[in-house]
Every structure is written in C-alpha cells, then in structure tokens.
Amino acid sequence: MTQAIVIGAGAAGLRAAVALRKAGRQVLVLEARDRIGGRVYSVEDRELGATLEMGAEFVHGDLGELKKSRLRLEEMDGRHLSIVDGTLRDVTKDLRGVLSQLAKATGAGTAQSWLSRSDLPPLGRELARYYIEGFYAAPAAFVGVSDIANDQGMRTRRVLGGYDHALRPLADSLREDSALRLGTVVTEVMWRRGHVVVKARTRTGRDLAPFQAEKLIVTLPVGVLLARPGQDGAVRFDPPLKRKREALGWLRMGGVVKAVLRFREPVWAAKPVRKADFVHAPGAAFPTWWRTGSPDTPLVTGWAGGPAASKLGKSDPLPAALSSLARVLGRSASDLEGLLESANIVDWAQDPYSRGAYVYHLAEAPASTTADLAAPEEDTLYFAGEATSLTERSGTVDGAMESGLRAAKEALAKR
Ligand SMILES: Cc1cc2nc3c(=O)[nH]c(=O)nc-3n(C[C@H](O)[C@H](O)[C@H](O)COP(=O)(O)OP(=O)(O)OC[C@H]3O[C@@H](n4cnc5c(N)ncnc54)[C@H](O)[C@@H]3O)c2cc1C
C-alpha cells in the first residue's frame, strides 16, 4: 500500500509530494488534468516564441517558497495609467496612496463598509474599490476587511519564460519513480484513521481500480470542495468533513477571465501607454490591461476579475476584450480586430478543476476559518492549497507551495 496519496499536481500538491518523497515515503500524486501546474498554466506561443501565462503571472512582494526556483523576473512597478473622466491619467501616485491605506485596513465588516469610512479622496476611493474587486477578484460588498489588508506594496515582478519553471523540477523528480499520475479524476475518498481508499476515473469516465494509502493530502481548490455532488471534479468524502463544511461556508472563489491577445503590430508601442506597465479602464468589461513583454512586443494581457468576470457571464469574451482595449488605447475596436492574430482566453470560474481563480473570505467569517480548513483530520487527512495558507499568502503560488510543505510536515510528524 502506498504510504501517502496527494490529490492535485498544482503548486501545493507537488511541493507536498516532493517533501514526503525526500523523507523516504512512498507517494502517489493523482491529477485530473492532462498537465501539471493547476492554476499555474504557462502556454507556448510558437509563432512568437513567447510564453503566455493564462494563470499566475506575477510575484507579489517577497519570493517566499519560490526563492529556490531561480525564476527570471522583470520589475513591473512602473507607471499606472487610468481612464478618469474620459481621459487617460497617470494614477501611479494615487494608487500608491490607496495601497498604503489598504495596508492599514482593520476592523470588521465588508470592504465596502471600510471604503465608506476611509478618509481617501473620491478618486482614491474609486481606485481602491476597483483595485479590491480586480486584484482580489471579490465583490467589495461581500469580502471581509482582513482579506484586503495588503502590506505587499506596489512591488510586482513578472515571471519570464514560464511560471511553470517553478514546478517542473518537482514534477520531474516525481516522474522518476512513477509517483505522478495525470488524467486521473478523483471522485470519492473513503477514510478511517490510518487508511484511505481513493476512487477515481479516467478523463473519459471509466472507473479505475481504487487507490489505497495510509495518509492523504488534499489540495483541491475551494471551488472544487464547494462543488455539488455529481459535478465534474467534485469529490465525495465518506465520512463527510463536517468541520471543513463549516469553514467552506465562509469562503468563496473569485472569478477571473484572463485574455492574452496577439496583434500583427505592437499596439502597446504608441504614446501614452508606451511608458505604462498597467492601464486601467474602470467600468470596462476587461478593466485591467498590461504589457506582456517590452512595449514593442505585439502581445497584451487583459484581466476581468470579480464582479467584472461575473458580468461577462457566458457571452463570448473576445468582442468585450477588444472593445475594452480599444478604450484603453484610444483606437477603434474594429481597427484592433483587423490586427488581431490570436486570442488565448481562460475563464477560471468555468474550469471544473478550479471553479474560480482564488479564495476570499466573506465578511464576518470567524478568525479560525483558514486554520479550520487547514486542520488535519484524525492524523490521516491533511489539507493544503492556497486557501489553507496560514501565513496570509492565500491567492499566491508561494503561499500554495508553503502550504504543501506544511501539510507534508504534519503528515510526517505522525506515524
Ligand atoms: C488567473 C489567475 C491569476 C493568478 N495570478 C497570480 C499571480 O500573479 N501570482 C501568484 O502568486 N498567484 C496567482 N494566482 C494564484 C495561484 O495561481 C494559486 O494560488 C496557486 O497556483 C494555487 O495552487 P494550488 O496547488 O493551491 O491549487 P491548484 O493549482 O488549483 O492545484 C489543485 C490541483 O487539483 C487538481 N484537481 C482538481 N479537482 C481534482 C479532482 N477531482 N481529482 C484530481 N485532481 C483534481 C487541479 O487540476 C489542480 O491541478 C493566480 C490564479 C489565477 C487563476
């Protein structure tokens, strides 16, 4: 019998599995998708010889667990422009002011209630709401103040050449002894102290012979843990996880639709956006845009997070992306459409194996919610994944990796 099974080959699952294997444990990772990485999703644009990030793209603040990954990074803390009263304005300083207020955000209630009692000027307040809803992918009317207290400042570094470089060496070391199994969708976990039976099916729906282990590390995203029985990706636990159900009641996954567009010419090269790293169009269908490479690269990335993602619904996001970019660049949408060569767009809320981009806490969530979600069950089930970060790094790759390491240590501490 395998000593430990890990569900999920994202940042948390791979980190946990490698730690267990290094400690001499026999481990098997079961992953639903046909690739590793989960919400780290780097794809190649073969025409341009560029790597596109359809999921995680930046390092926010410190590297944390990514320190050992030797990622190539590019500073993106340059200028921010935003459409204010119909014209593009440099809002870098205003945004810095907003972030320093957010760093000090305290108290109970929703982000919206914090905004209405903050002493930010009107533009600052508008930017703050826009930032909260876009960056945290969470409606200001629901998300709790503690989730928006950001002390990482403006430092943003873009990962070059593929965020998946942080994870590939981990996956490769597991492949060496067949400890990684892709295309394996877990459907059910039957467990008692010291023994776990995991049922899974192939991607075409055929049931596999059950897998058995002494311990299980669960790295399923909150969206998947919240999925209804029978939905693709949903996992049934027998006996059910009562404490987790209570914690999950306070958690939601924010939606993000991310669009990477390639044009026949570098549309970011013209003034005034040329000197900006990010351009914002609050209220547009895709309100946030950034350069994807130097301004002379014909790639741009658009982001619709939180309420903006929900508003897109199931409609075709491409026309909405083009008209939003047209506003940002001061060009016509049909002009851009004529220049468009390719569009990679991922709606993370529609992806059955994540069901959202990252977690947020509802206001009034008990302070113990994250710890309850992360807590082991009967020295047999262990929980990792960005939403279980006990160091307030939820929603990040390094936070997910750190949680994987923490869960592996918990499992190793108990025989
Ligand atoms: C659009 C977007 C942008 C982001 N930007 C950044 C950023 O710039 N910087 C940053 O640090 N973070 C960013 N993040 C967050 C970061 O990607 C995540 O916090 C992190 O990758 C989560 O890792 P994880 O291991 O917890 O979960 P995941 O990566 O989701 O891994 C869970 C794994 O479980 C698998 N799985 C699900 N259901 C089943 C099942 N039934 N059976 C078997 N396997 C299953 C999934 O396929 C997945 O591989 C972003 C996320 C998104 C979506």
The ligand as a MOL file (V3000), in Angstrom:
LIG
                    3D

  0  0  0     0  0            999 V3000
M  V30 BEGIN CTAB
M  V30 COUNTS 53 58 0 0 0
M  V30 BEGIN ATOM
M  V30 1 C -5.9020 33.9210 -13.4710 0
M  V30 2 C -5.0480 33.7290 -12.2480 0
M  V30 3 C -4.0080 34.6090 -11.9910 0
M  V30 4 C -3.2040 34.4400 -10.8700 0
M  V30 5 N -2.1640 35.2900 -10.6810 0
M  V30 6 C -1.2680 35.0310 -9.6920 0
M  V30 7 C -0.0690 35.7760 -9.6150 0
M  V30 8 O 0.1870 36.6570 -10.4460 0
M  V30 9 N 0.8070 35.4910 -8.6080 0
M  V30 10 C 0.5440 34.4960 -7.6990 0
M  V30 11 O 1.3800 34.2500 -6.8130 0
M  V30 12 N -0.5950 33.7530 -7.7640 0
M  V30 13 C -1.5060 33.9900 -8.7410 0
M  V30 14 N -2.6160 33.2320 -8.8540 0
M  V30 15 C -2.9300 32.2570 -7.7920 0
M  V30 16 C -2.0990 30.9860 -7.9150 0
M  V30 17 O -2.1180 30.5300 -9.2430 0
M  V30 18 C -2.6920 29.9360 -6.9940 0
M  V30 19 O -2.7990 30.4620 -5.6660 0
M  V30 20 C -1.8600 28.6570 -6.9170 0
M  V30 21 O -1.3620 28.2810 -8.1730 0
M  V30 22 C -2.7570 27.5670 -6.3370 0
M  V30 23 O -2.0500 26.3550 -6.2110 0
M  V30 24 P -2.7810 25.1330 -5.5080 0
M  V30 25 O -1.8610 23.9910 -5.5630 0
M  V30 26 O -3.3220 25.5530 -4.1970 0
M  V30 27 O -4.0880 24.8480 -6.4090 0
M  V30 28 P -4.1730 24.3870 -7.9290 0
M  V30 29 O -3.0730 24.9470 -8.7120 0
M  V30 30 O -5.5560 24.7000 -8.3670 0
M  V30 31 O -3.9600 22.8190 -7.8220 0
M  V30 32 C -5.0140 21.9340 -7.4960 0
M  V30 33 C -4.9420 20.7620 -8.4640 0
M  V30 34 O -6.0040 19.8470 -8.1550 0
M  V30 35 C -6.4740 19.3210 -9.3750 0
M  V30 36 N -7.8240 18.7760 -9.1950 0
M  V30 37 C -8.9940 19.4420 -9.0540 0
M  V30 38 N -10.0080 18.5780 -8.9120 0
M  V30 39 C -9.4680 17.3340 -8.9680 0
M  V30 40 C -10.0080 16.0310 -8.8730 0
M  V30 41 N -11.3130 15.7980 -8.6730 0
M  V30 42 N -9.1630 14.9630 -8.9930 0
M  V30 43 C -7.8220 15.1540 -9.1680 0
M  V30 44 N -7.2670 16.3780 -9.2630 0
M  V30 45 C -8.0780 17.4560 -9.1450 0
M  V30 46 C -6.4460 20.5010 -10.3180 0
M  V30 47 O -6.4820 20.0980 -11.6700 0
M  V30 48 C -5.1480 21.1800 -9.9210 0
M  V30 49 O -4.0630 20.7670 -10.7060 0
M  V30 50 C -3.4560 33.3750 -9.9720 0
M  V30 51 C -4.5020 32.4730 -10.2250 0
M  V30 52 C -5.2890 32.6430 -11.3490 0
M  V30 53 C -6.3970 31.6580 -11.6290 0
M  V30 END ATOM
M  V30 BEGIN BOND
M  V30 1 1 1 2
M  V30 2 1 2 3
M  V30 3 2 2 52
M  V30 4 2 3 4
M  V30 5 1 4 5
M  V30 6 1 4 50
M  V30 7 2 5 6
M  V30 8 1 6 7
M  V30 9 1 6 13
M  V30 10 2 7 8
M  V30 11 1 7 9
M  V30 12 1 9 10
M  V30 13 2 10 11
M  V30 14 1 10 12
M  V30 15 2 12 13
M  V30 16 1 13 14
M  V30 17 1 14 15
M  V30 18 1 14 50
M  V30 19 1 15 16
M  V30 20 1 16 17
M  V30 21 1 16 18
M  V30 22 1 18 19
M  V30 23 1 18 20
M  V30 24 1 20 21
M  V30 25 1 20 22
M  V30 26 1 22 23
M  V30 27 1 23 24
M  V30 28 2 24 25
M  V30 29 1 24 26
M  V30 30 1 24 27
M  V30 31 1 27 28
M  V30 32 2 28 29
M  V30 33 1 28 30
M  V30 34 1 28 31
M  V30 35 1 31 32
M  V30 36 1 32 33
M  V30 37 1 33 34
M  V30 38 1 33 48
M  V30 39 1 34 35
M  V30 40 1 35 36
M  V30 41 1 35 46
M  V30 42 1 36 37
M  V30 43 1 36 45
M  V30 44 2 37 38
M  V30 45 1 38 39
M  V30 46 1 39 40
M  V30 47 2 39 45
M  V30 48 1 40 41
M  V30 49 2 40 42
M  V30 50 1 42 43
M  V30 51 2 43 44
M  V30 52 1 44 45
M  V30 53 1 46 47
M  V30 54 1 46 48
M  V30 55 1 48 49
M  V30 56 2 50 51
M  V30 57 1 51 52
M  V30 58 1 52 53
M  V30 END BOND
M  V30 END CTAB
M  END
